[in-house]
């Protein structure tokens, strides 16, 4: 499949694996003496302590300062307050941080979110690690003395726009471990696996946090939070794979068949020969039409080779026509933009985008974001349509059989008209 290989290898952040004496000192001063989960691996915890806990010459931490910090953490519950808390704890001035620091913060947030969800083993696949690196690269960094740096304000504003619940999973894990509690539902999963090569763990994490409600409302109960939604995709297949060119063959007709009559939001992936991976999210049902359709919740991303969010007009942003001749044929996304964002030929061979023309399509996936009954209803309708087509074929075969039937030939020889057109009844 092009230059994609499904190699699974561990991808971890740059955190130390040995216990950090400063971290141990901090927690031991609060009476926590034996917790390897807290003492060793978390970059966020180390940075938070070192940024906010001045140490004495004897390398001790003031107990009152520890109590103040942990009290604030214990008393913070709402997602917006959690976000503000960690921004303040991790960036104590507007100096910001370098690329490596931001990368470690992201890795920690994803890693400990997965740990909180109950996964025993967390190793990012090659595709997931690549997506995370490119997502971080979407933040604005300036090159200074050979270092890539960003400011606290730039990082904060990017996170508000793109990832407002970035710290939510980490915070829930941190509270659970501090209190030495287990989740009441006791989840226990072996390994966090990518649902597919494109719908990888990192991208699921981002989309669940970023997409409008119409894409995520069926992932959990009415009061379910973002963690429950993330978990249900990874463990319960709450987003259904409707189409995969690897399984069903690369064909626009087969893609249409998987999308038509699906009454819920969908997510499409187009992987190209150039290595670019595009993601199109739509809340409007796909159909053949000589005019464009699509609404405000249509989202278009480039996931690889760099991360980009495209500006999409609020309406008429999808065009799909393979039947009406004399007008444009093919599949177009961002149709009503001054220049279409993605243009796919009617043969389903090539895609034109802002980086390349005639970029060969290598692989395509379609995912349904509706309730399970949406996929079941779509399948039932397909079965009904197939039965109707078979009935029509049977009727046509019967008519053809009668035309060549021996009894009809004898009647014709006797001069008895057997065809309506010959009888002159009307």
C-alpha positions as CSV (number, residue, x, y, z in Angstrom):
1,X,0.0,0.0,0.0
2,X,2.2,2.7,-1.3
3,X,5.0,3.5,1.2
4,X,2.8,2.7,4.2
5,X,3.9,-0.3,6.3
6,X,2.0,-1.5,9.3
7,X,5.0,-1.8,11.6
8,X,4.3,-1.7,15.3
9,X,7.1,-0.2,17.3
10,X,7.1,1.6,20.7
11,X,7.1,5.4,20.5
12,X,7.6,7.1,23.8
13,X,8.4,10.6,24.9
14,X,11.7,11.9,26.1
15,X,10.9,11.4,29.8
16,X,13.3,9.6,32.1
17,X,12.6,6.0,33.0
18,X,14.3,6.1,36.4
19,X,12.7,7.7,39.5
20,X,13.2,11.4,39.7
21,X,14.4,12.4,43.2
22,X,12.7,15.8,43.0
23,X,9.4,14.1,42.1
24,X,9.8,11.5,44.9
25,X,10.7,14.2,47.4
26,X,7.5,16.1,46.5
27,X,5.1,13.2,46.9
28,X,6.9,11.7,50.0
29,X,6.5,15.1,51.7
30,X,2.8,14.6,51.3
31,X,2.8,11.1,52.7
32,X,2.9,9.2,49.3
33,X,5.9,6.8,49.6
34,X,5.4,4.0,47.2
35,X,3.9,4.8,43.8
36,X,6.1,4.1,40.8
37,X,3.4,5.5,38.5
38,X,3.9,8.9,40.0
39,X,7.6,8.8,40.7
40,X,9.2,8.0,37.4
41,X,7.7,8.6,34.0
42,X,5.5,11.7,33.7
43,X,7.2,14.7,32.1
44,X,4.2,16.9,33.0
45,X,4.5,16.1,36.7
46,X,8.3,16.8,36.7
47,X,7.9,20.1,34.9
48,X,5.0,21.1,37.1
49,X,6.9,20.5,40.3
50,X,10.1,22.1,39.2
51,X,8.2,25.2,37.8
52,X,6.2,25.8,40.9
53,X,8.1,24.3,43.9
54,X,11.2,26.2,44.9
55,X,13.7,23.9,46.7
56,X,15.9,24.6,49.6
57,X,19.6,24.2,49.6
58,X,19.1,20.9,51.2
59,X,17.0,19.8,48.2
60,X,13.8,19.7,50.3
61,X,10.4,21.1,49.4
62,X,8.3,23.2,51.7
63,X,5.3,21.1,52.8
64,X,2.9,24.0,52.8
65,X,3.7,24.7,49.1
66,X,3.0,21.1,48.4
67,X,-0.3,21.2,50.1
68,X,-1.3,24.4,48.3
69,X,-0.5,22.9,44.9
70,X,-2.2,19.6,45.5
71,X,-5.3,21.3,47.0
72,X,-5.7,23.3,43.8
73,X,-5.4,20.1,41.7
74,X,-7.8,18.2,43.9
75,X,-10.4,21.0,43.7
76,X,-10.3,21.4,39.9
77,X,-13.0,19.5,38.0
78,X,-14.5,21.4,35.0
79,X,-12.7,21.0,31.6
80,X,-12.2,24.7,31.2
81,X,-10.7,25.1,34.7
82,X,-8.5,22.0,34.1
83,X,-7.1,23.6,31.0
84,X,-6.3,26.9,32.6
85,X,-4.7,25.2,35.6
86,X,-2.2,23.2,33.6
87,X,-1.4,26.2,31.3
88,X,-0.5,28.1,34.5
89,X,1.4,25.2,36.1
90,X,3.4,24.3,33.0
91,X,4.2,27.8,31.8
92,X,5.0,30.2,34.7
93,X,5.8,33.1,32.3
94,X,5.1,34.0,28.7
95,X,8.6,32.6,27.7
96,X,6.8,29.5,26.4
97,X,8.8,26.3,25.6
98,X,10.8,24.6,22.9
99,X,9.5,21.9,20.5
100,X,10.7,19.0,22.6
101,X,8.9,20.3,25.7
102,X,5.6,20.7,23.8
103,X,6.1,17.2,22.3
104,X,6.6,15.7,25.7
105,X,3.5,17.4,27.0
106,X,1.4,16.0,24.2
107,X,2.8,12.5,24.6
108,X,2.1,12.6,28.3
109,X,-1.5,13.8,27.7
110,X,-2.2,11.0,25.3
111,X,-0.3,8.3,27.2
112,X,-1.9,8.9,30.5
113,X,-5.3,9.4,29.0
114,X,-5.0,5.9,27.6
115,X,-3.8,4.6,31.0
116,X,-6.8,6.2,32.7
117,X,-9.1,4.5,30.1
118,X,-7.7,1.1,31.3
119,X,-5.1,0.1,28.7
120,X,-2.3,-1.9,30.2
121,X,0.0,-1.4,27.3
122,X,0.4,1.9,25.5
123,X,2.8,1.9,22.5
124,X,2.0,4.2,19.6
125,X,2.1,2.6,16.1
126,X,4.2,4.2,13.4
127,X,1.1,5.9,11.9
128,X,-0.1,7.2,15.3
129,X,3.3,8.6,16.3
130,X,3.7,10.2,12.9
131,X,0.2,11.8,13.2
132,X,1.1,13.2,16.7
133,X,4.4,14.7,15.5
134,X,2.6,16.4,12.6
135,X,-0.2,17.6,14.8
136,X,2.4,19.3,17.1
137,X,4.0,20.8,14.1
138,X,0.8,22.6,13.3
139,X,1.5,24.9,16.3
140,X,3.5,28.0,15.4
141,X,7.2,27.7,16.3
142,X,9.9,30.3,15.6
143,X,13.5,29.2,15.0
144,X,15.9,30.9,17.4
145,X,19.6,29.8,17.8
146,X,18.8,26.5,16.2
147,X,15.8,25.9,18.5
148,X,12.2,25.7,17.6
149,X,10.3,27.9,20.2
150,X,6.8,28.9,20.9
151,X,5.2,31.2,23.5
152,X,2.8,30.4,26.2
153,X,0.1,32.6,24.5
154,X,0.5,30.9,21.1
155,X,0.3,27.4,22.6
156,X,-2.7,28.4,24.7
157,X,-4.6,30.0,21.9
158,X,-3.9,27.0,19.6
159,X,-5.1,24.6,22.2
160,X,-8.2,26.6,22.9
161,X,-9.1,26.5,19.1
162,X,-8.0,22.9,18.4
163,X,-7.7,20.9,21.6
164,X,-9.5,22.6,24.6
165,X,-9.6,19.3,26.5
166,X,-6.0,18.4,26.0
167,X,-5.3,17.9,29.7
168,X,-8.6,16.4,30.7
169,X,-7.5,12.7,30.5
170,X,-4.2,13.4,32.2
171,X,-5.9,15.3,35.0
172,X,-8.4,12.4,35.6
173,X,-5.5,9.9,35.7
174,X,-3.5,12.1,38.1
175,X,-6.4,12.5,40.5
176,X,-7.1,8.8,40.5
177,X,-3.5,7.9,41.2
178,X,-3.1,10.6,43.9
179,X,-6.2,9.3,45.7
180,X,-5.1,5.7,45.1
181,X,-8.5,4.9,43.6
182,X,-9.6,2.6,40.8
183,X,-12.3,3.6,38.3
184,X,-15.7,2.4,39.5
185,X,-16.3,0.5,36.2
186,X,-12.8,-1.2,36.4
187,X,-11.9,-1.2,32.7
188,X,-9.1,-3.6,31.8
189,X,-7.9,-3.6,28.2
190,X,-4.7,-5.1,26.9
191,X,-3.3,-2.7,24.3
192,X,-4.5,0.5,22.6
193,X,-4.9,-0.5,18.9
194,X,-5.4,1.7,15.9
195,X,-8.9,1.1,14.5
196,X,-7.3,1.3,11.0
197,X,-4.1,2.5,9.4
198,X,-5.6,6.0,8.9
199,X,-8.0,6.1,11.8
200,X,-5.1,5.8,14.3
201,X,-5.2,6.3,18.0
202,X,-3.8,9.9,17.8
203,X,-6.2,11.0,15.1
204,X,-9.2,9.5,17.0
205,X,-8.0,11.4,20.1
206,X,-7.8,14.6,18.1
207,X,-11.1,14.2,16.2
208,X,-13.1,13.3,19.3
209,X,-11.8,16.5,20.9
210,X,-12.2,18.7,17.8
211,X,-15.2,17.7,15.6
212,X,-18.7,19.2,16.0
213,X,-21.3,17.4,18.1
214,X,-22.9,15.7,15.1
215,X,-19.9,13.4,14.7
216,X,-19.5,12.4,18.3
217,X,-23.1,12.4,19.8
218,X,-23.6,8.7,19.4
219,X,-20.3,7.7,21.0
220,X,-21.6,7.8,24.6
221,X,-24.6,8.4,26.8
222,X,-26.1,11.8,26.8
223,X,-23.9,12.9,29.7
224,X,-20.9,11.0,28.5
225,X,-17.6,13.0,28.5
226,X,-14.8,13.1,25.9
227,X,-13.0,10.2,27.6
228,X,-15.9,7.9,27.4
229,X,-16.3,8.7,23.7
230,X,-12.6,8.1,23.0
231,X,-12.7,4.8,24.8
232,X,-15.8,3.6,23.0
233,X,-14.2,4.1,19.6
234,X,-11.1,2.2,20.6
235,X,-12.9,-0.7,22.4
236,X,-16.4,-0.9,21.1
237,X,-16.1,0.2,17.4
238,X,-18.7,3.0,17.8
239,X,-17.5,4.5,14.5
240,X,-18.3,1.9,11.8
241,X,-16.0,1.2,8.9
242,X,-18.3,1.5,5.9
243,X,-15.7,1.0,3.1
244,X,-12.1,0.1,2.7
245,X,-10.5,0.0,-0.7
246,X,-8.1,-2.6,0.7
247,X,-11.1,-4.9,1.3
248,X,-13.6,-3.9,-1.3
249,X,-11.5,-2.6,-4.1
250,X,-10.7,0.9,-5.2
251,X,-13.9,2.0,-7.0
252,X,-16.0,5.2,-6.9
253,X,-19.1,3.1,-7.5
254,X,-18.3,0.9,-4.4
255,X,-17.6,4.0,-2.3
256,X,-20.9,5.5,-3.4
257,X,-22.7,2.2,-2.5
258,X,-21.2,2.4,1.0
259,X,-22.2,6.0,1.6
260,X,-25.6,6.3,-0.1
261,X,-28.6,6.1,2.2
262,X,-26.3,6.3,5.3
263,X,-28.4,8.7,7.5
264,X,-25.6,10.1,9.7
265,X,-22.2,11.9,9.6
266,X,-19.3,10.2,7.8
267,X,-15.5,10.5,7.7
268,X,-13.5,9.8,4.5
269,X,-9.8,9.2,4.1
270,X,-7.9,9.6,0.8
271,X,-4.3,8.4,0.8
272,X,-2.2,9.5,-2.2
273,X,1.0,8.4,-4.0
274,X,2.7,11.6,-2.8
275,X,2.2,10.3,0.8
276,X,-0.5,12.9,1.6
277,X,-3.5,11.8,3.6
278,X,-6.7,13.8,3.4
279,X,-9.6,13.5,5.8
280,X,-13.1,14.8,4.8
281,X,-15.9,14.9,7.5
282,X,-19.4,15.5,6.3
283,X,-22.8,15.6,8.1
284,X,-24.8,15.5,4.9
285,X,-25.9,12.3,3.2
286,X,-24.0,11.6,0.0
287,X,-26.0,11.5,-3.2
288,X,-25.6,11.9,-7.0
289,X,-26.5,15.4,-7.9
290,X,-25.8,17.9,-10.7
291,X,-25.7,20.7,-8.1
292,X,-23.5,21.0,-5.0
293,X,-24.6,20.3,-1.4
294,X,-23.0,20.2,2.0
295,X,-23.4,22.3,5.1
296,X,-21.5,24.2,7.8
297,X,-20.2,21.0,9.6
298,X,-18.1,19.9,6.6
299,X,-14.5,19.7,7.7
300,X,-11.4,19.0,5.5
301,X,-8.0,18.2,6.9
302,X,-4.6,17.2,5.5
303,X,-3.2,14.7,8.1
304,X,0.0,13.8,6.4
305,X,2.7,14.9,5.1
306,X,2.0,17.9,7.2
307,X,-1.1,18.8,9.3
308,X,-3.4,21.4,7.8
309,X,-7.0,22.5,8.5
310,X,-8.7,23.9,5.3
311,X,-11.1,26.8,5.3
312,X,-14.4,25.4,3.9
313,X,-17.4,27.5,2.9
314,X,-20.5,27.0,5.0
315,X,-22.6,25.5,2.2
316,X,-22.5,23.8,-1.2
317,X,-19.1,22.3,-0.4
318,X,-19.6,18.8,-1.8
319,X,-20.2,17.9,-5.4
320,X,-20.7,14.3,-6.7
321,X,-21.8,13.7,-10.3
322,X,-21.0,10.6,-12.4
323,X,-24.2,10.4,-14.5
324,X,-25.2,13.9,-15.8
325,X,-23.3,14.4,-19.0
326,X,-22.5,17.9,-20.3
327,X,-21.5,19.1,-16.8
328,X,-18.5,18.5,-14.6
329,X,-18.0,14.8,-13.6
330,X,-16.3,13.5,-10.5
331,X,-16.2,14.1,-6.8
332,X,-15.2,17.6,-5.5
333,X,-14.8,18.8,-1.9
334,X,-14.7,22.5,-1.1
335,X,-16.7,23.0,-4.3
336,X,-17.9,26.5,-3.5
337,X,-14.5,27.8,-2.5
338,X,-12.8,30.1,-5.0
339,X,-10.7,27.1,-5.8
340,X,-11.9,23.6,-4.9
341,X,-9.9,21.9,-2.1
342,X,-10.0,18.4,-3.5
343,X,-11.0,17.3,-7.0
344,X,-11.3,13.6,-7.8
345,X,-11.8,12.4,-11.4
346,X,-14.8,10.3,-12.4
347,X,-12.5,7.3,-12.9
348,X,-11.4,7.5,-9.2
349,X,-7.7,7.4,-10.2
350,X,-6.4,10.9,-9.4
351,X,-6.9,13.7,-6.9
352,X,-6.0,17.4,-7.4
353,X,-5.1,19.4,-4.3
354,X,-3.1,22.4,-3.3
355,X,0.3,20.6,-3.3
356,X,-0.1,18.4,-6.4
357,X,-2.2,17.8,-9.5
358,X,-3.0,14.2,-10.7
359,X,-1.9,12.7,-7.4
360,X,-2.6,9.0,-7.7
361,X,-5.2,7.6,-5.2
362,X,-3.7,4.6,-3.4
363,X,-6.2,3.9,-0.7
364,X,-9.6,5.1,0.6
365,X,-11.6,4.5,3.7
366,X,-15.1,5.6,4.8
367,X,-16.3,5.6,8.4
368,X,-19.9,6.1,9.7
369,X,-20.3,8.2,12.9
370,X,-24.0,7.4,13.4
371,X,-25.6,4.9,15.8
372,X,-25.3,1.2,15.0
373,X,-28.9,1.2,13.7
374,X,-27.9,3.7,10.9
375,X,-25.6,1.1,9.4
376,X,-28.2,-1.7,9.9
377,X,-30.9,0.4,8.3
378,X,-28.6,1.2,5.3
379,X,-27.8,-2.6,4.9
380,X,-31.5,-3.5,5.1
381,X,-32.4,-0.9,2.5
382,X,-29.6,-2.3,0.2
383,X,-31.0,-5.8,0.7
384,X,-34.5,-4.6,-0.2
385,X,-33.2,-2.8,-3.3
386,X,-31.4,-5.9,-4.4
387,X,-34.6,-8.0,-4.0
388,X,-36.5,-5.4,-6.1
389,X,-33.9,-5.6,-8.8
390,X,-34.0,-9.4,-8.8
391,X,-37.8,-9.3,-9.0
392,X,-37.6,-7.0,-12.1
393,X,-35.1,-9.4,-13.7
394,X,-37.5,-12.3,-13.0
395,X,-40.4,-10.4,-14.7
396,X,-38.2,-9.6,-17.7
397,X,-37.0,-13.2,-17.9
398,X,-40.7,-14.4,-17.8
399,X,-41.7,-12.1,-20.6
400,X,-38.7,-13.3,-22.7
401,X,-39.5,-16.9,-22.0
402,X,-43.2,-16.4,-23.1
403,X,-42.0,-14.9,-26.4
404,X,-40.2,-18.1,-27.2
405,X,-42.6,-20.5,-25.6
406,X,-43.9,-23.5,-27.6
407,X,-47.6,-22.9,-26.6
408,X,-47.4,-19.4,-27.9
409,X,-46.0,-20.7,-31.2
410,X,-49.0,-23.1,-31.6
411,X,-51.5,-20.3,-30.8
412,X,-49.7,-18.0,-33.4
413,X,-50.0,-20.8,-36.0
414,X,-53.8,-21.0,-35.2
415,X,-54.1,-17.3,-36.0
416,X,-54.7,-16.3,-32.3
417,X,-53.0,-13.1,-31.5
418,X,-51.0,-13.3,-28.3
419,X,-49.4,-9.9,-28.2
420,X,-51.3,-6.7,-27.1
421,X,-49.9,-4.8,-30.0
422,X,-51.3,-7.4,-32.4
423,X,-54.7,-7.8,-30.9
424,X,-55.9,-4.2,-31.4
425,X,-57.9,-4.3,-28.1
426,X,-57.4,-0.6,-27.6
